Amino acid sequence: MSIIFNGRAFAREKEIEIEKRVKTLKEKGIISCLASILIGDDPASKLYVGLKKKAAERVGIRLEVFDSVDEIGRLNRDKNVHGIMIQLPLPETMLNAKTQMLNLIRPEKDVDGLRKDSPFVHPTAMAVLQVIEIAKSLLTVHRSPFTICVVGKTGMVGSALLREIRNTDYKLVEKSEDADILVSATGSPNIIKANMVKKGAIVIDVGSPKGDIDPSCYEVAGFVTPVPGGIGPITISCLLENLIVSAGKVC
């Protein structure tokens, strides 16, 4: 039976450190602020923004929600706003303009790391790499190089993760059953079956909202992140970490 990772507990540990950094900035007169652009009525998007707002409030960060990309120009100029993000997915009528809209955000405020010239790592990619390191330590696996397979690598999260993996010692493989580390980010529920998982592998589920990993995989893998409660909460804390870095540059 695999180790099932408690992402909520790990995220809370990270929030304690973020809260300390927020207080330090506040002592210098800086109130950390994130602006979120929420367009449309997608229930999942509203849920995610709500979760981010609650997490921000827990650590003392101000999160303001706007409903139009027309606000981005003003937010770019506002020195009291340290990060701007557009909540995805966008309505279908605006999908073709996604890149154009993201590029309206100044690179130094792109705390979601979605612009190609953003100085920030995409929060989900950051969360995945952090959890992989935890999994390796818990499983006491010593192997070099680790093989890794990313399923759904053409999507937003998958492509961002691939960019980061190429800066590591991990060896990318195409077949999931050959991978020491399997990351799935397709958003297709239960697409990853037990026969697709190498015995004892580290399995990272980034599927949203229901998870990509079939329950049968838990009998084969050595370590699994569940959905919900796995990578999601850590992604939010990584986003807030990026924001604190941005706010700190104001000092």
ABEGO torsion letter per residue (X at the ends): XBBBBBAAAAAAAAAAAAAAAAAAAAAAGBBBBBBBBBBEABAAAAAAAAAAAAAAAAAGBBBBBBABAAAAAAAAABAABABBBBBOBBBAAAAAAAAAAAAABBAAABAAGABAABABBBAAAAAAAAAAAAAAAAAGBBBOBBBBBBBGAABAAAAAAAAAAAABABBBBABAAABABBBBBAGBBGABBAAABBBGBBBBBABOAAEABBAAAAAABABBBBOBGBAAAAAAAAAAAAAAAAAAAAX
